[in-house]
Amino acid sequence: MWGIEETINIYLNKEKYNNIMKIYVYTVTEENHLQPLKDILHLVKEESLMARNRPFLGDFMRLNNIIWNEEKNLFFMDFIRVRMSHGPAIGGLQREIEGFNFNEDEGFCEETAAIYSPEHHVWVDQYNFAGIRSSKMANYLSDFYPNRHATFRFEPILNHDIEQKLLNKTLFTKIDFKMRPHVITEADREENISVRRAVEMAEENGSAYVKITIGAERYHSLANRAASSLAHWLLRKSQQSEYAIDRACITGKDSEQDPSETLDLLRAREYKECEITTASDRRFPRDDRWNALERSFHEWRRNGLFE
């Protein structure tokens, strides 16, 4: 049995700084074809860092780095969230923690890498829980030049079989979901009565989220039309908004004779995991993140995920 010092030394001497980075892929829809995303990105690239800052949830966000590689026909980008409120400190195993010294206009920065292929209209980005999500990147670029009326949507590409699996379900026995009412629109409420009731219940209680499990008795199933409607709405909403749905698991059967199968709709999005080694400053190096995104992009392209 090792003592605490031996355990710490073993931990420090091995390659412990290898971490898993998730990478997601999206199709880009340009609703105003007069203002393609490629043109907007070239314009933003010429703006100063100060001019690129935008408010974000009480903090700030910025497209911090942007490189256009003409040979590869790819944009390489790094978005940051500048957190001006409570953040981490620096400390060690044998020293007290202490805070960082900031100037008035400085804060903690969360980095999120992205690449864009104008040829394929495909956006690939790094997942950073505390950073900027793809939907906010799309809003940022859509609103950057308000007078240009550009509107972009990044729609997650799904695993090939998840939609078909859901369509094949003729009997639903359980629906388990968690959603955030403030992201649910009036159109969502009108579309599905179950959603409207759940949102109203959350609003009456001042809840930040509502978690609901709808289940049938053993050897029985849920009302098929209502259950199917809710299941397909959860799938669509989970792809449209990264913040609205925190959990969405659907249990059902293809027929009475088939076994039950549970589909985790939040895992329906196509993604890859890549091992990244942190640098001495405990950050994922930007070039390593960009290289991981580029490798994933080319692998998805070779596998026919997009044309």
Buried (B, 14 or more C-beta within 10 A) or exposed (E): EEEEEEEEEEEEEEEEEEEEBBBBBBBBEBEEEEBBBBBBBEEBBEBEEEEBBBEBEEBBBBBBBBEBEEEEEBBBBBBBBBBBEEBEEEEEEEEEEEEEEEEEEEBBBBBBBBBBBBEBBBBBBBBBEEBBBBBBBBBBBBEBBEEBEBBBBBBBBBBEEBEEBBEBBBBBBBBBBBBBBEBBBEEBBEBBEBBBEBBEEBEEEEBEBBEBEBEBEEEEBBEEEBBBBBBBBBBBBBBBBBEBBEBBBBBBBBEEEEEEEEBEBBEBBBBBEBEBEBEEEEEBEBEBBBBBBBBBBEEBBEEEBBE
